[in-house]
Amino acid sequence: MENAIRPIAIGKKNWLFAGSERAGKRAAVIQSQTGTAKLNGLDPAAWLKDTLEKLPTWPNSRLDELLPLRRDQNKDA
């Protein structure tokens, strides 16, 4: 368990210097999404790279398909 929470504990001090409340919220969202990807058996870095590449041309009505919870269901999307 200690190894599982170590990255969070180490990052706590760094998150104090996110720059602004808005930046801190963005960092929290990214952390949550990459954690969810990992829990769903996805490589977080690969998921994030793929998502950021698709995002500029992806339709707003289908953004939920890019979330890591849904990604395993839509591998060929």
N, C-alpha and C positions, 0 to 999 in steps of 0.2 A: 504494500500500500504506500509505503514511504516513497518508493521510486515513482509511483504513479502521480503523486502530487508534487514531486520535486520541481518540475518545470514551472508550476504555478507559483510555488513559494519563491523561487529564484526570480521570476518575472515581476513579482509584486513591487519591488523597489523601482524597477524600470518603468512600470506603468504609472508611477507617480509623476513621471516626467513626459507624459504623452503630449504635452504642449497646450492642450485645452480639454475641456469636458467633451466637446464634440469628437476630438481625436481619440480620447479614451473610450468613448462609446463605439467608434469604428474598430478600434483594436479589440474590444470585447466581442464584437460581432465576428470578426475574422477568427479569433480564438475559438469561439463557440462552433463555427462552421468547420474549421479544421479538426477540432475534437470530435465532432459528429461524423466527419468523414472517416476518421481513424476507427471509431467505434463500429462503423458499418463496413469495415474491411477494405476501405479505399486508402490509397497512398495520399495523404493530405496535400503534399506538394504537387503531385500530378493532378489531383482534382482541382486545386486552385489555379494551376497553369491552364488547364483545359477550360475551366469556367471563364477566366479572364480573356482567353482567346475568343471564346464564343460570344461573350457579353455584348460587344459593340453591334453585332448584327442580329442578335437574338430578339424575337418579338416579346414585347412587354407582357403580353397575355400568357406567355409560357415560361416566365421567369422561375416559377416554382419547380420546373423540371430540372433546373440546374442545381438545386439544393442537394446536398450529399445524402439526405434521407431517401430521395427519389432516384438518385443517379443509378443505383444498381438495377433499377427497373427499366431505365432508359439508356443503356449502354450505347446503343446504336443511334441515339437521337442526334 
